[in-house]
Amino acid sequence: MVRTMSLMHAAMRFARMIRHTPHLAATRQGLVPDDAVLLDAPDERLGPALVAAAAGEWDTAAELLATTRESAEWENRDRYVARLAAFARNRDEWLTGWLAASPRDADALLLKAQLAVDRAWESPARAERLREVGPLIDAAAAEEPGDPVPWRLALDHARGTHATHTAFERLWEQAVRRSSHHYGCHVAALQYLSAQWYGSHRECFDFAEGAAEDALPGSLVRALPVRAAFAQLLTGEPTTSVQDDRIDGAADLAVELSAGYERGDPWPAEVRNVLAHVLVARGRWNDALEQFRRIGPYATSFPWTSVTDDPLGQFLRARDGVRVEVASTMPLRRVGGRSAAHYA
């Protein structure tokens, strides 16, 4: 009898999945087609700078970063520096030309430091290589004293060189003095405090929750707890009921933050990708589906590179899996000649 009921349950689940998955896949339901999803797509300001850099020209990147510095757009500046440096890892002739033309340019020096840190981080002799590039970070910080981005670099550098908690705290004080709610600096601190590095799950969550509570409404810092949740789930360690509550609470806070941004907005895309990953891990299928709708075409390498070398493929597979899970729980019966399932 038990076996019969189990088989019936599996058959019903399969029938629901077959019936409803095509509806959930439809573009009109808010999920963009697979071939429209882009990985780490640049926004309308960064795109032209990358195109120009591909042609060996640095003027557009220089203008973009100068604008972020002069208008104190520190969050945008941090993102653009990271993306331009990532591009320069394999094609750096445009940056070499920029530095040759303006060797003391604050923006070029910051890019040079970011690129050096990125390359050192990938080296088998990471700590030694990072120590060698320390003066480049110091030079970038000295050239623009009010910029928090060199201090985010310094925090990443400290993590890779095994800095003590005391040394890290001194850098943290300098970072928040320049921008008290800078997202990149907070992420760097969260990584240092994670169990993977020099802290623990408890320290990581405590820091994230405290920062989120102090952050302004709409600030991405309010998503720090969901990054702490992701870090815990990534370990694969069993969680306690208290930890489960913190993870779900972090997800709820990030859901609230996500709802404050338009669907398909590239600005919170990484936060939404992390949130979707956490919701999938927690089996919160309907919430996860809504986040995939809100993500639109903006898949991001993080967090998917943490579990695979094919982040775009993993994003699409996770999205498909969520669609199947949601479809398999929808009722088969029809009400008033229409399916009782609701796809909006």
N, C-alpha and C positions, 0 to 999 in steps of 0.2 A: 504494500500500500504506500509506504514511504517512497519507494522507488518510483511508483506510478505518479505520485504527486510531484516529485522532483522533475520527472520527464515532462509533465504537463506545464510546470512553471517555466522550464527551459523553452518549450515550444511556444508558449505565450510571449515570452520575452523576445524570441526570434521573430515572431509575427509582428510585434510592435515595431521592432527595429526595421524590418523590411517595409512596413507601411509608412513610417514617419520620417526615416532618415532622408529620403529625397526632398521632402518639404523643408527640413531644417538646412539642407544644403543650398536651397534656392537663394539667389542674390537678394531677392525681395525680403528675405528674413534677416538681412543685415550682415551676412557672412560673404565677404568678397570671394570671387573664384580663386582657386589655387594659383593660377598663372598671373593673378594680379597682386599677389603678396610679394613684398620686397623685403630684403634683409638689410637692415641698417641704412635705410634710404635717407639721404641728406634732405634738409629742409630747403626752402627756396632761397635762403641766404648762403648756406654752405655749398649748395650745388654748383653755382658759377665759380666759386673759388677752387673747387676740386677739378672742374673742367679746365680752368686756366692752368692749374698746377700740372695737369696731364700734358699740357702743351709747353711746359717748361717755364711758365710765367708766374711770377709771385705777386704782382701788383694787387690782384683781386683779393688774395688772402691777406695781404698787408692792410688793405683798406678795411676789410671785414674785422680783423682783430683790433685795429686801431679804434674802430667805432665801438666795439664792446668795452675797450679800456676807457675811452673818453666818457662814455655814458654809464660806466660802472655796471655793465650787464655781466656780472660775474658768472652766473650760471651758464649763459650762452657762451661766454668766453671759454669756460672750462670744457664744454662739449666740443666746441669748434677746434680748440687746441688738440684735444685727444684724437679727433677724427683726422685732422690735417697731419698730425704726427704719424698716425696709422698708415695714411697714404704714403708718407715720406719714407717709411721703412724700406720699401722696394724701389721708390722713385724719389730721390732726394735732391736731384740736380737743381730744381727750382729753389729749394731752401738754401742750398749752397750759394746760388747766385744772389739770393736776398741778403745773406750774411756778408757776402763779399761787398755788396753795395752799401749796406748799412750795418756794420759789425756791432754797434751799440744799440740797435733798435730793440726796445723792450719786448715787442711781440716776437721778433725773430729769435731773440735769446730764450724766450719762454718755450717756443717750439723746439729749439735746439735741445733744451734741457729735457722736455717731454720725450723727444725721440731717443735721447741717450738713455733715459731711464727705461723706456720700453725695450730697447735692445739689450741693456744689461740684465733686465728681468728675465729675458729668454735664455740667457747664458747659463751653462752648467756651473760656472763660477759666479753665481748671481751676487752674493754678498760682496765679493772682492770687486767685481765690476761696478756695482752700485757705489761703493766707496769712492771709486775713481771719478764718478760723475757728480759727486756732491758739490764741487765748486761751481758747476754749471747751474745748479739750482740756486746757489747763493747769489750768483751773478744776476739771474732773472729776478730774484726777490729784491735785490738792491736797486735794480733799474726802475722798478715801479713799486715803491714801498707799500702802497695801499691795496695792491692786488692780492687776493687770497689764493689764487690758483697756484703760484709757486709754493705756497705752504701746503696745499693739497699734495703737490709733488713731493714735498719734504716728508709728509706723513707716509706716503707710499714708500719712499726711500727708507724711512726709519723702520718700517715693517720688514723690508727686505734685508736690512743690515743688522737685524736682531737688536734694535735699540731697546733699552730698558724702559719700564713704565714711566720712570721719572723723566727720562729724556723725551719720551713721546709726549708726555703731558706739557712739557715746555713748548714743544712745537704746536700742540693743540691750542694753547693759550694765544700764541701768535696768530694762528689761523682764525680763531673766532673773534679776535680783536679787530680783524679786518672785515669780516662778514659773519655775524653771529649765527646765521641760519644757512650758511652755504652748504648745499646738498653734497657736493663732491667731497668736501672736507669731512662731513659727517659720515659718508660712506667709507672713507679711508679709515676713520677712527673705528667704525663698526667692524671692519675687516681685522684691524689690529686686535680688537677685543674678542674676536670670535674664537671658538674652541679649536679651530683649524690652525690658529696662530698663537697668540700669547694670552688668551683669556679663557672664557668658558661660556657655555650657553646662557647661564644666568647673567653673567656680566654683559654679554651681548644684548640680551633682551632688556635688561635694566637700563642700559644706555639708550637703546633705541626708543623705548617707551617714554623715558624722560624727555628726550629730544623732541619726540612727536607731540608730547603734551605742551611743550613750550613754543612749538612752531605756530606760525600764523595759518589761518584757514587757507586751503589751497596750496600750501607749500609742499613740495615733494618730500620734505623731511618727515612729514606725517606718514610716509610710506616706509620709514626705516624699520618699524617692527615687522613688516612682512618680509623685508630682507633678512632680518634675524631669524624669522620662521623658516625661510628658504635655507639658510645656513644650517639650521638644526636638521631639517628634513633631508638635506643632502648627505648627512653622515650615515643615514640608514639605521641609526640607533633607535631602539624602542623608546617610546615617549610615555611619560606618566600622564595621569588625568590633568594635573596642573599644567604641564607643558602643552597638552592638547588645547586646553582653554586659552593659553596665551597665543598659540598659533592661530586658533580660530578668531580670537579677538583682534590679532594683527591683521588678519584677512578682512575682517569686517571694517576696520578703520581704513584700509586701502580701498575697499569697495566704495566707501563713502567719499574718499578723495577722488577716485576715478569718476564717480557720478557728477562731479563738479566740472568736468572737462567735456568738450564736445566729442562725439564719436569720430574716430579717424584723426584725432589731433596727434601730431607727431611728438609733441612735447612730453606727455606722460607715457609714451609708448613703452619704454623700458620697464617702468613701474607696473604697467598693465601686463606685460609679458611675465614678470616675476609673480604677480598676483595670480595670473592664470595657472602658472606652474604649481603654486601652492594650493590653489583650489582643486586642481586635478589630483594632487597628492592626498588631499583630504576627502576626495570623493564627493565634492560639492558640485555636481555636474551642471545644474541649471545656472548657478552663479558663474561657473567657469565659461559656459556658453555665452553668457552676457558679456564677459570680459573679452572673449574672442570677437564678438560683434563690435565692441568699443575699440579694440585694437585696429580693426579695419585692415589695411594693407601693410601696417608697420610692424613686421616681425623684427626682433632685435637679437643679436648674437647672445647676449646675456639675458636670461639664465641658461639658454639651451646648450651653449658650449660647455657648460659644467657637466653635462651628461652624455655628450655626443660630439663627434667631429663634423656632423652635418646639422647645424642649427636650424636651417630653413626646413629641411626634411623633418626634423624632430617637431618643429612648430606645427607643421601641417599634419603630422601623424597624431599629435596631441589633440589638435582641433577636430580631426576626424573621429578620434576615440570619444571625445566629449559628445559629439553629435550622436554617435551610436548609443552611448549611455543614456542620453536624454530621451532619444526616440524609443528605447526599450522600456521606458517607464510610463509612456503615454498610453492612455486608455484606448482600446480598440472600438468600444461601443460608439454609436452615433446618437446624437441628441437632435431631435427635430430635423432629421434628414441630413445633419452635418456631423462631422466627427467631433467628439467632445474635446479633442486635443486643441490646444491653442498655440499658434505658431508666432504670434506677433512679438 
